[in-house]
């Protein structure tokens, strides 16, 4: 694997400019961390995967994973901008030369933000093939109608990667055909067929539902071939799972470091509480879980970069890492007792944030179904 020590150290320095007070203020106000995202963009970290010819760093996916893991380990929240990492592959792999030339340089400089990912719908959830949002050809444009939900960062993004049905499901030759991917310029779309409505959630995640009412999207904004969008999105989902898993590993490390430090310094009954096995064991077990998840993430990244099939590793890494970060969060709160619930310690905020990843971007149960069917050869359950 690549050694990203230098990058990790620089990311850590940047993150130290955004301490707990910054994140607590954003959390209370349910505000987007614009200053943090801008700093990451100006430092070039959000352009990590963009080829050098377009102004990016041209790093492999393991570089992006190192950046996101370190952001989480430092107590910050990469959820404000991680989509730019994991949806970039669709444009890089399947976009035309003209599309890359038009958008990538400006994304690399931070002039444009590619943060919104319009896939999930209220009625279909993770059954992506059942989505109902349509894009119908009309002259040089496509006319989009429908609704998406859990489209995070839509209010803070210039571009949206949108998956819509261009061929009715019953007319598609194969179950996976008939979906297409578009790059939507949200600056022009809002108020002209696109409506964004924020959703209040248990953590500050800037998520929304979006509505399309005869939104016109230029045909030139179709990415790749019409009807092949599901395949394009699917290829990016493994990257998404590996990068989210890396974030969860970072969260777990933050919780473990925090719990270990407090267990050493907190003295009760004339002894540090960390001397008690009842305090030690949950932290030690969380560390073991984190290390196992970390190794699976590394293996998944290795295979992804080698161009090998990585569905098994990406899914398992995401599941194990999400469970490890949650276990570490539990241990951290338990170690701190009542102080674990006090906002000033940042634990309860991180606890809420990391809980998301057992549900999104894919739930643990869906991962278990994938393993059962595609790894163990058991009958398909859905």
Buried (B, 14 or more C-beta within 10 A) or exposed (E): EBEBEEBBEBBBEBBEEBEBEBBBEBBEEEEBBEEBBBBBBEBBBBBBBBBEEBBBBBBBBBBBBBBBBBBBBBBBBBBBBBBBBBBBBBBBEBBEEEBBEBBBBBBBBBEBBBBBBBBBBEEBBBEBBEBBBBBBEEEEBBBBBBBBBBBBBBBBBBBBBBBBBBBEBEEBEEEBBBBBBBBBBBEBBBEEBBBBEEEEBEBBBBBBBBBBEEBBBBEEBBBBEBBBBBBBBEEBBBBBBBBBBBBBBBBBBBBBBBBBEBBEEBEEEEEBBBEEEEBBEBBBBBBEBBEBBBEBBBBBBBBBBEEEEBBBBBBBBBBBBBBBBBBBBBBBBBBBEEBBEEEEBBBBBBBBBBBBBBBBBBBBBBBBBBBBBBEEEEEEEE
